[in-house]
């Protein structure tokens, strides 16, 4: 059971990726379509550039959030392990 609990950060990261992949594609599509509809009177090259920039921004946001979750979860687990080891050495 303790081995399963030690995998908690990994499970949270996998669930985060699952949610982003399942729901993110719909959100991404909706954003891209709305950008195209809003900017339709402008030249196609400009619309494509804006769509590419927004897509890149969303992907970079996903990576940033994923790395932040990774860092926070695993640092918390490392701290728990070091505290447990310190208490076990004292006993």
MOCORQUI-V138752 format. One record per helix or strand of 2 or more residues. SS is the DSSP state (helix for helix, strand for strand). FROM is the first residue (numbers start at 1). LEN is the number of residues. If there is no record, write none. Layout:
SS_FROM_LEN ; SS_FROM_LEN
This chain:
helix_2_5 ; helix_8_31 ; helix_44_47
